[in-house]
Amino acid sequence: MAKLRLNEKQRRLWVVLNFLARVTLLSIPLYAILWANPSFDFLQYAVRDHSLFLAKLFGVNADVDGFYLGLSTIDGPFTIDIAADCTGWKSAVAYLALVIAVPSVSNRKRLIGLIGIPIIYLANVTRIAFLLFVLTNAGFSYFRIFHEYLWKIGLSAIVLLTWYLWLTKIAGRVKPEKFISY
C-alpha cells in the first residue's frame, strides 16, 4: 500500500477526519440500542431515588409512584415522569464513543476512562435534583427553560469536559502516527 504524502496541515486534517469517522462508527451502538428499545427500569429507579435524595437535601418533597414524582409547586400540584431519556444513558454512550475513538491509547488508559461514567451519572442526578428544586420553588415556566435549553447544553458540556479531562490528564499525548499511515 502506497503511503500518502501529506504536508503538516493535511496530516492534521486527516487525523481529525479519521477521528470523526471513528466517532461516527462508534455511534452505531447508540442507534442499535434505540432501535431495540430495551427497558431501562433499573436505571430509571436508581436515577429517581438518587435525584430525590439530593433534592430532599434542598427541601423538595415528592410523592413517589413508580417513575412518577408528585410535587407541590408554586403553580399547584405537578407530576414529573423520570423517563428512560432522563437517565443520561445517551450521554454515557457518547462519552464512551469519544474515549474509544481516540487513536493510539492503551486499553488500560481507556479502562481508567470509565471513571467518566459515574461523573456523568452524578451530573445527571444533580441536574434532575436541580430541576425538581426549580419546579417546586420557581414554577413550571422556569423549569421548562432549564430543562429544555440550559441543562441539555450543560450535560453535553459536561460530557465533553469529562472527555477532555480524560484526554489531557489520563490519555496523555496522542500519537496519530501509530494509528494512520500518511
Secondary structure by P-SEA (a helix, b strand, c coil): cccccccaaaaaaaaaaaaaaaaaaaaaaaaaaaaacccaaaaaaaaaaaaaaaaaaabbbbbbcccbbbbbccccbbbbbbcccccaaaaaaaaaaaaaacccccaaaaaaacaaaaaaaaaaaaaaaaaaaaaacccaaaaaaaaacaaaaaaaaaaaaaaaaaaccccccccccccccc
